[in-house]
């Protein structure tokens, strides 16, 4: 999300801030920084003051605003971080397994199992996006996930075709793609 685009799934003061500021705030919340210092920090930022002047008659951020963000936008951010971490773990595991099994004949079933796990993780993320507020970010995310699932499926078909060609070649035949 661009830093000049607000978080459309939320409508409070903090959701109107640039993404970069929300990201820094979330990181500081995750580090356990105290609310008082966060409120002071936010209100000291020129971008925040400008946003507050534009949308909220210049009323500063207060503890209530921060508390609302903690139970809303921050929790959403934490869930997103967990999903991304899980997806990274799946991808790292797939890369490691591919490297370990690359020289073994008949490694396709193992890679297919890893690919299936990756596809399940992507489907989980896709379902979470479906439940989010409609908008450009949701659409972009869903299309990105769909492209990744399509890529996984295409690679599975290519592995199957390669295996069939190999099997046919061992029998002395010539495999033709229908």
ROKOL-566931 format. One record per residue (C-alpha): residue in three letters; x, y, z. Coordinates in pm, whole numbers, padded with zeros to 5 digits. Each point is the difference from the previous one (the first is absolute). Layout:
N
residuo:ALA | u:X | v:Y | w:Z $
...
This chain:
178
residuo:UNK | u:00000 | v:00000 | w:00000 $
residuo:UNK | u:00135 | v:00343 | w:-00087 $
residuo:UNK | u:00085 | v:00233 | w:00284 $
residuo:UNK | u:-00248 | v:00259 | w:-00126 $
residuo:UNK | u:-00292 | v:-00243 | w:-00003 $
residuo:UNK | u:-00204 | v:-00046 | w:00314 $
residuo:UNK | u:-00097 | v:-00333 | w:00149 $
residuo:UNK | u:-00352 | v:-00029 | w:-00143 $
residuo:UNK | u:-00098 | v:-00299 | w:00213 $
residuo:UNK | u:00011 | v:00229 | w:00307 $
residuo:UNK | u:-00145 | v:00347 | w:00043 $
residuo:UNK | u:00155 | v:00140 | w:00319 $
residuo:UNK | u:00259 | v:00272 | w:00022 $
residuo:UNK | u:00301 | v:-00231 | w:-00013 $
residuo:UNK | u:-00140 | v:-00184 | w:-00304 $
residuo:UNK | u:00026 | v:00327 | w:-00194 $
residuo:UNK | u:00374 | v:00028 | w:00061 $
residuo:UNK | u:00253 | v:-00097 | w:-00268 $
residuo:UNK | u:00085 | v:-00370 | w:-00005 $
residuo:UNK | u:00361 | v:00067 | w:00102 $
residuo:UNK | u:-00114 | v:00168 | w:00321 $
residuo:UNK | u:-00250 | v:-00276 | w:00077 $
residuo:UNK | u:00277 | v:-00255 | w:-00058 $
residuo:UNK | u:00237 | v:00179 | w:00240 $
residuo:UNK | u:-00280 | v:00031 | w:00255 $
residuo:UNK | u:-00078 | v:-00372 | w:-00027 $
residuo:UNK | u:00366 | v:-00091 | w:00043 $
residuo:UNK | u:00025 | v:00221 | w:00308 $
residuo:UNK | u:-00320 | v:-00150 | w:00143 $
residuo:UNK | u:00139 | v:-00349 | w:-00066 $
residuo:UNK | u:00314 | v:00102 | w:00193 $
residuo:UNK | u:-00219 | v:00092 | w:00297 $
residuo:UNK | u:00054 | v:00374 | w:-00007 $
residuo:UNK | u:-00229 | v:00193 | w:00238 $
residuo:UNK | u:-00311 | v:00172 | w:-00128 $
residuo:UNK | u:00091 | v:00342 | w:00138 $
residuo:UNK | u:00327 | v:00018 | w:-00194 $
residuo:UNK | u:-00170 | v:-00129 | w:-00315 $
residuo:UNK | u:-00273 | v:00265 | w:00022 $
residuo:UNK | u:00265 | v:00271 | w:00047 $
residuo:UNK | u:00207 | v:-00137 | w:-00288 $
residuo:UNK | u:-00298 | v:-00018 | w:-00237 $
residuo:UNK | u:-00117 | v:00352 | w:00083 $
residuo:UNK | u:00353 | v:00133 | w:-00063 $
residuo:UNK | u:00014 | v:-00127 | w:-00360 $
residuo:UNK | u:-00072 | v:00260 | w:-00270 $
residuo:UNK | u:-00182 | v:-00257 | w:-00219 $
residuo:UNK | u:-00227 | v:-00091 | w:00291 $
residuo:UNK | u:-00075 | v:00363 | w:00081 $
residuo:UNK | u:-00080 | v:00063 | w:-00367 $
residuo:UNK | u:-00232 | v:-00302 | w:-00016 $
residuo:UNK | u:-00173 | v:00100 | w:00324 $
residuo:UNK | u:-00050 | v:00353 | w:-00132 $
residuo:UNK | u:-00144 | v:-00130 | w:-00326 $
residuo:UNK | u:-00237 | v:-00265 | w:00134 $
residuo:UNK | u:-00052 | v:00067 | w:00370 $
residuo:UNK | u:-00001 | v:00378 | w:00052 $
residuo:UNK | u:00352 | v:-00022 | w:00140 $
residuo:UNK | u:-00105 | v:-00202 | w:00307 $
residuo:UNK | u:00311 | v:-00187 | w:00122 $
residuo:UNK | u:00039 | v:-00372 | w:00054 $
residuo:UNK | u:-00098 | v:-00109 | w:00351 $
residuo:UNK | u:00007 | v:-00320 | w:00206 $
residuo:UNK | u:-00347 | v:-00102 | w:-00123 $
residuo:UNK | u:00114 | v:00022 | w:-00363 $
residuo:UNK | u:00306 | v:-00211 | w:00076 $
residuo:UNK | u:-00204 | v:-00255 | w:00196 $
residuo:UNK | u:-00243 | v:-00034 | w:-00291 $
residuo:UNK | u:00293 | v:-00057 | w:-00235 $
residuo:UNK | u:00148 | v:-00266 | w:00231 $
residuo:UNK | u:-00318 | v:-00211 | w:-00014 $
residuo:UNK | u:-00060 | v:00065 | w:-00370 $
residuo:UNK | u:00272 | v:00095 | w:-00243 $
residuo:UNK | u:00287 | v:-00127 | w:00215 $
residuo:UNK | u:-00165 | v:-00342 | w:00045 $
residuo:UNK | u:-00059 | v:-00018 | w:-00375 $
residuo:UNK | u:00367 | v:00083 | w:-00052 $
residuo:UNK | u:00107 | v:-00272 | w:00247 $
residuo:UNK | u:-00214 | v:-00258 | w:-00181 $
residuo:UNK | u:00153 | v:00105 | w:-00329 $
residuo:UNK | u:00350 | v:-00034 | w:00145 $
residuo:UNK | u:-00082 | v:-00352 | w:00124 $
residuo:UNK | u:-00139 | v:-00106 | w:-00338 $
residuo:UNK | u:00304 | v:00140 | w:-00183 $
residuo:UNK | u:00237 | v:-00172 | w:00243 $
residuo:UNK | u:-00179 | v:-00331 | w:-00051 $
residuo:UNK | u:00010 | v:00043 | w:-00377 $
residuo:UNK | u:00373 | v:00085 | w:00013 $
residuo:UNK | u:00059 | v:-00316 | w:00206 $
residuo:UNK | u:-00188 | v:-00209 | w:-00257 $
residuo:UNK | u:00197 | v:00153 | w:-00288 $
residuo:UNK | u:00334 | v:-00041 | w:00177 $
residuo:UNK | u:-00086 | v:-00362 | w:00075 $
residuo:UNK | u:-00095 | v:-00057 | w:-00363 $
residuo:UNK | u:00329 | v:00148 | w:-00122 $
residuo:UNK | u:00200 | v:-00211 | w:00245 $
residuo:UNK | u:-00186 | v:-00316 | w:-00097 $
residuo:UNK | u:00043 | v:00074 | w:-00371 $
residuo:UNK | u:00374 | v:00045 | w:00051 $
residuo:UNK | u:00027 | v:-00320 | w:00207 $
residuo:UNK | u:-00199 | v:-00211 | w:-00242 $
residuo:UNK | u:00108 | v:00152 | w:-00333 $
residuo:UNK | u:00245 | v:-00283 | w:-00077 $
residuo:UNK | u:-00228 | v:-00285 | w:00106 $
residuo:UNK | u:-00197 | v:-00176 | w:-00270 $
residuo:UNK | u:-00375 | v:00011 | w:00042 $
residuo:UNK | u:00002 | v:00302 | w:00231 $
residuo:UNK | u:-00326 | v:00136 | w:-00142 $
residuo:UNK | u:-00235 | v:-00148 | w:00264 $
residuo:UNK | u:00194 | v:00171 | w:00279 $
residuo:UNK | u:-00002 | v:00332 | w:-00183 $
residuo:UNK | u:-00370 | v:-00044 | w:-00069 $
residuo:UNK | u:-00066 | v:-00038 | w:00375 $
residuo:UNK | u:00196 | v:00317 | w:00073 $
residuo:UNK | u:-00184 | v:00181 | w:-00279 $
residuo:UNK | u:-00330 | v:-00119 | w:00145 $
residuo:UNK | u:00096 | v:00150 | w:00339 $
residuo:UNK | u:00093 | v:00325 | w:-00168 $
residuo:UNK | u:-00329 | v:00005 | w:-00188 $
residuo:UNK | u:-00191 | v:-00059 | w:00325 $
residuo:UNK | u:00182 | v:00289 | w:00165 $
residuo:UNK | u:-00083 | v:00226 | w:-00295 $
residuo:UNK | u:-00362 | v:-00107 | w:00014 $
residuo:UNK | u:-00009 | v:00091 | w:00369 $
residuo:UNK | u:00131 | v:00346 | w:-00082 $
residuo:UNK | u:-00250 | v:00027 | w:-00287 $
residuo:UNK | u:-00289 | v:-00078 | w:00237 $
residuo:UNK | u:00120 | v:00264 | w:00244 $
residuo:UNK | u:00009 | v:00254 | w:-00282 $
residuo:UNK | u:-00353 | v:-00099 | w:-00103 $
residuo:UNK | u:-00116 | v:00093 | w:00350 $
residuo:UNK | u:00170 | v:00339 | w:-00009 $
residuo:UNK | u:-00164 | v:00324 | w:-00106 $
residuo:UNK | u:-00052 | v:00037 | w:-00375 $
residuo:UNK | u:00237 | v:00237 | w:-00174 $
residuo:UNK | u:00306 | v:00030 | w:-00219 $
residuo:UNK | u:00238 | v:-00155 | w:00255 $
residuo:UNK | u:-00226 | v:-00305 | w:00045 $
residuo:UNK | u:-00037 | v:-00042 | w:-00376 $
residuo:UNK | u:00376 | v:00036 | w:-00053 $
residuo:UNK | u:00074 | v:-00256 | w:00270 $
residuo:UNK | u:-00255 | v:-00250 | w:-00130 $
residuo:UNK | u:00133 | v:00030 | w:-00356 $
residuo:UNK | u:00357 | v:-00044 | w:00123 $
residuo:UNK | u:-00096 | v:-00315 | w:00192 $
residuo:UNK | u:-00192 | v:-00133 | w:-00303 $
residuo:UNK | u:00306 | v:00054 | w:-00221 $
residuo:UNK | u:00217 | v:-00188 | w:00249 $
residuo:UNK | u:-00244 | v:-00291 | w:00016 $
residuo:UNK | u:-00013 | v:-00008 | w:-00381 $
residuo:UNK | u:00381 | v:-00005 | w:-00012 $
residuo:UNK | u:00010 | v:-00293 | w:00245 $
residuo:UNK | u:-00255 | v:-00188 | w:-00205 $
residuo:UNK | u:00189 | v:00068 | w:-00324 $
residuo:UNK | u:00325 | v:-00124 | w:00153 $
residuo:UNK | u:-00177 | v:-00315 | w:00118 $
residuo:UNK | u:-00123 | v:-00065 | w:-00353 $
residuo:UNK | u:00351 | v:00056 | w:-00136 $
residuo:UNK | u:00145 | v:-00250 | w:00250 $
residuo:UNK | u:-00266 | v:-00252 | w:-00098 $
residuo:UNK | u:00071 | v:00051 | w:-00369 $
residuo:UNK | u:00375 | v:-00042 | w:00061 $
residuo:UNK | u:-00060 | v:-00320 | w:00196 $
residuo:UNK | u:-00224 | v:-00138 | w:-00277 $
residuo:UNK | u:00262 | v:00088 | w:-00265 $
residuo:UNK | u:00270 | v:-00171 | w:00206 $
residuo:UNK | u:-00214 | v:-00311 | w:00051 $
residuo:UNK | u:-00088 | v:-00012 | w:-00369 $
residuo:UNK | u:00365 | v:00046 | w:-00101 $
residuo:UNK | u:00099 | v:-00292 | w:00225 $
residuo:UNK | u:-00245 | v:-00215 | w:-00193 $
residuo:UNK | u:00143 | v:00123 | w:-00331 $
residuo:UNK | u:-00308 | v:00202 | w:-00093 $
residuo:UNK | u:-00056 | v:00362 | w:-00073 $
residuo:UNK | u:-00240 | v:00182 | w:00228 $
residuo:UNK | u:-00219 | v:00253 | w:-00174 $
residuo:UNK | u:-00184 | v:00277 | w:00183 $
residuo:UNK | u:-00371 | v:-00026 | w:-00092 $
